[in-house]
């Protein structure tokens, strides 16, 4: 098995997918998690490439959030689309990343991801509350590269 498959157990993956479902329940925003072994690119540049590949830049309100992890490189990035980035505090993603990093340092990747997802969901709910007729535009499943 590769590092990506070993990174989270099936139960941990399901807990993360459930956290995405809960976080998105009260918002029109979209949250995705993408995990891959490594990248030869700058982690932020790769995250933006994945953001595009997952069609996260095609949401109606430009309110997608991607949590990208390169396992072997021990790098992760949180990036939001234009709609959410224009509204959250300048340090929001850094604050979220710091909380996640504290869990990651202790090897608790599941809880770090869940906390980051729920924090992103709170901001999305604040700025993009669920409206009648909203649909889940993107899959909640973890994508892997």
C-alpha positions as CSV (number, residue, x, y, z in Angstrom):
1,X,0.0,0.0,0.0
2,X,1.1,3.5,-0.7
3,X,1.6,6.3,1.8
4,X,-1.8,7.8,0.7
5,X,-3.8,4.6,1.5
6,X,-1.9,4.2,4.8
7,X,-2.4,7.8,5.9
8,X,-6.0,7.4,7.2
9,X,-8.0,4.3,8.1
10,X,-11.3,3.7,6.4
11,X,-13.1,4.7,9.7
12,X,-11.0,7.9,9.9
13,X,-11.9,8.7,6.3
14,X,-15.6,8.2,7.0
15,X,-15.4,10.5,10.0
16,X,-13.8,13.2,7.8
17,X,-16.4,12.8,5.1
18,X,-19.1,13.1,7.9
19,X,-17.4,16.3,9.2
20,X,-17.6,17.7,5.6
21,X,-21.3,16.8,5.5
22,X,-22.0,18.4,8.9
23,X,-19.9,21.5,7.9
24,X,-21.8,21.9,4.7
25,X,-25.3,21.3,6.1
26,X,-25.9,25.0,7.0
27,X,-24.0,26.6,4.1
28,X,-24.0,26.8,0.3
29,X,-20.2,26.5,0.5
30,X,-18.2,23.4,-0.6
31,X,-15.3,21.8,1.3
32,X,-13.0,19.1,-0.2
33,X,-10.0,17.2,1.1
34,X,-7.3,16.0,-1.3
35,X,-4.5,13.7,-0.2
36,X,-1.5,12.7,-2.3
37,X,1.8,11.1,-1.6
38,X,4.1,14.0,-2.8
39,X,4.4,16.8,-5.2
40,X,7.3,18.2,-7.3
41,X,5.6,21.6,-7.3
42,X,5.3,24.2,-4.6
43,X,2.5,22.9,-2.3
44,X,0.4,26.0,-2.8
45,X,0.7,25.9,-6.6
46,X,-0.2,22.2,-6.5
47,X,-3.2,22.9,-4.3
48,X,-4.4,25.5,-6.7
49,X,-4.0,23.0,-9.6
50,X,-6.0,20.4,-7.7
51,X,-8.6,23.1,-6.8
52,X,-9.1,23.6,-10.6
53,X,-9.0,19.8,-11.4
54,X,-11.7,19.2,-8.8
55,X,-13.8,22.0,-10.4
56,X,-13.9,23.8,-7.1
57,X,-13.5,27.1,-9.0
58,X,-16.8,26.4,-10.7
59,X,-19.2,26.7,-7.7
60,X,-21.9,29.2,-8.2
61,X,-20.9,31.6,-5.4
62,X,-17.1,31.0,-5.6
63,X,-17.2,29.6,-2.1
64,X,-15.2,26.4,-2.3
65,X,-12.5,25.5,0.2
66,X,-9.8,22.9,-0.4
67,X,-7.6,21.2,2.2
68,X,-4.7,19.8,0.4
69,X,-2.1,17.4,1.9
70,X,1.2,16.0,0.5
71,X,1.9,13.2,2.9
72,X,5.6,12.4,2.3
73,X,6.4,16.1,2.0
74,X,4.6,16.8,5.3
75,X,3.0,19.9,3.7
76,X,-0.6,21.0,3.6
77,X,-2.4,24.0,2.3
78,X,-5.9,25.4,2.8
79,X,-7.2,27.5,-0.1
80,X,-10.5,29.2,-0.7
81,X,-12.1,30.5,-3.8
82,X,-12.5,34.2,-4.5
83,X,-15.9,34.5,-2.9
84,X,-14.9,33.3,0.5
85,X,-11.4,34.8,0.4
86,X,-12.9,38.3,-0.1
87,X,-15.0,37.9,3.1
88,X,-13.0,36.1,5.8
89,X,-10.4,37.9,8.0
90,X,-6.9,38.1,6.5
91,X,-5.5,35.6,9.0
92,X,-8.4,33.1,8.9
93,X,-6.7,30.4,6.9
94,X,-3.4,30.8,8.9
95,X,-5.4,30.5,12.2
96,X,-7.2,27.4,10.9
97,X,-3.9,25.9,9.6
98,X,-2.2,26.5,13.0
99,X,-4.9,24.5,14.8
100,X,-4.6,21.7,12.3
101,X,-0.8,21.7,12.5
102,X,-0.9,21.2,16.3
103,X,-2.9,18.0,15.8
104,X,-0.7,16.9,12.9
105,X,2.5,17.3,15.1
106,X,1.0,14.7,17.4
107,X,0.1,12.4,14.6
108,X,-3.6,13.1,15.0
109,X,-4.4,13.7,11.3
110,X,-8.1,12.8,11.5
111,X,-8.8,15.3,14.3
112,X,-6.7,18.0,12.6
113,X,-8.7,17.6,9.4
114,X,-12.0,17.5,11.2
115,X,-11.2,20.7,13.2
116,X,-10.1,22.5,10.0
117,X,-13.2,21.4,8.1
118,X,-15.5,22.5,10.9
119,X,-13.8,25.9,11.2
120,X,-14.1,26.4,7.5
121,X,-17.7,25.4,7.7
122,X,-18.4,28.0,10.4
123,X,-17.0,30.7,8.2
124,X,-18.8,29.5,5.2
125,X,-22.1,29.4,7.2
126,X,-21.5,32.9,8.4
127,X,-21.0,34.4,4.9
128,X,-22.8,31.9,2.8
129,X,-25.8,30.5,4.8
130,X,-27.8,27.7,3.3
131,X,-30.7,29.0,1.2
132,X,-33.7,27.1,0.0
133,X,-32.8,25.3,-3.2
134,X,-29.1,25.0,-2.4
135,X,-27.6,21.8,-3.7
136,X,-24.4,20.0,-2.8
137,X,-22.4,21.0,-5.9
138,X,-19.3,18.8,-5.2
139,X,-18.6,15.4,-3.7
140,X,-17.8,15.2,0.0
141,X,-15.5,12.2,-0.6
142,X,-11.8,12.6,0.0
143,X,-10.0,12.7,-3.4
144,X,-6.5,11.1,-3.8
145,X,-3.7,11.7,-6.2
